[in-house]
Amino acid sequence: MDTKRYAVFGHPVKHSLSPFIHREFARQFGLSLSYEAIDATPEGFAAALDIFAAAGGVGANVTLPHKQAAYGLCARLSARAQRAGAVNTLTRIPEGWEGDNTDGAGLVRDLTERRRLDLRGRSVLLLGAGGAARGIAPALLDAGVLRLVVVNRTPVKADELCDRLGEPDRATSRYWEDMRELGDFELIVNATSAGRDGQALDLPLSLVNSLTTAVDLSYGEVAIPFLAWARAAGCRLAVDGLGMLVEQAALSFAHWHGKRPDTEPVYQALRERDVALATGD
């Protein structure tokens, strides 16, 4: 039997945990698969996808900085990919690529099932409006949050995200400079690339209340600055993106193989390697 080819595309991508995660999932079911990390620049991403497909690639995950570009390369899109305007999961179909976005569902599953958080009726601050933020925003609304405030250093991107969400009574954009006037939140999600490029977020302590959970969508050293701020600010819980990574991968795996893997042993195996996790997917 031929081994089916899968991959994760990103730039950079050599530190990605996705190959390990999908191989561990496959091991649970005795499946044989090839899953590699492919580094593609933004300019070369479309060509790299074509080469992968021509070589027998049947499925791929997409990470920074290609999630919005992947959206534009799809012949067919799932409903949640359409809402997000970004894609993290690609499946080969006769017409080309079918795009889905499992990021948001993965985050909600990590928060509600692993962390036992009830998101209903909560106020949420979303920092960032790029591909990662686009993936999780619709799922947070679907989980029942009361209000979602999107703040981005480039305001027009935050406006575009909120317009796409189409729920002006619950999802609004604000200027980065206005954060001291926003009040407090039960959930603060960092979807920016600040940890990757060394920028300081410089967040006011007034954003935090006694129930605040702070989540960085990255993990490893990239998440350290934001999580350090969260602990210093007195957040009730500071969470990195490792659980979300495993959960979104499980949804991709189930879509491709029709089998839902057990995520907990894979998550725990990665958590035990915390000191060796260099960066986020």
C-alpha angles and dihedrals in degrees: 000000000000116000110239116233124233132166148174118235122206145125110261100013109148092105094051116134093203095096091054093045096050093045090052091049090050090050090059090063100032091247124158114220141150115226120175139171114243120194111212128170118227089254093050101039098098092047092047090053091051092051091048092051092047089053092055102273111163103174140016143181119220126211136170128002100007107061096101093040089052089055090060093050097057125107090199133022135199119235093254092049089052091051092048098043086217136088131210100166126056127188124188114239130169092265094051125267129000113207130211135167118220097166098095096045088047092053094047091049091051093048099042102036106027097032096030093226122158107217096184114118093004129138113234131196114201115197110203136022104215130109095298093050092046090055096054103034097078092047092052090053090047089052089063105256113169097223137002118202115193119202123182134168088235101053096198091064091054089049091050092050093050092046089053092051089057097206105110093170091060108021118056137160127227136183119265089233090058097062094108088061098049099086123222134316138207091216129032116185122193109209095157127110092234093119091053099049099036097248118151115233094207094200122184119243089228089080091071130081132174092277100044120137115192119205129189112197089213127068137206121028093342091065096046099091096051094042090048089054090048093053093045090049091055099249112175091229133013114198132182126209099258094101092047090050092055094044096049089048090053090054091050090047092050091050092052100039105024091236127107110220126215103254101188100076091047092048092049092048090054093044089057087058094053095127091056097050104109104181147347131273 
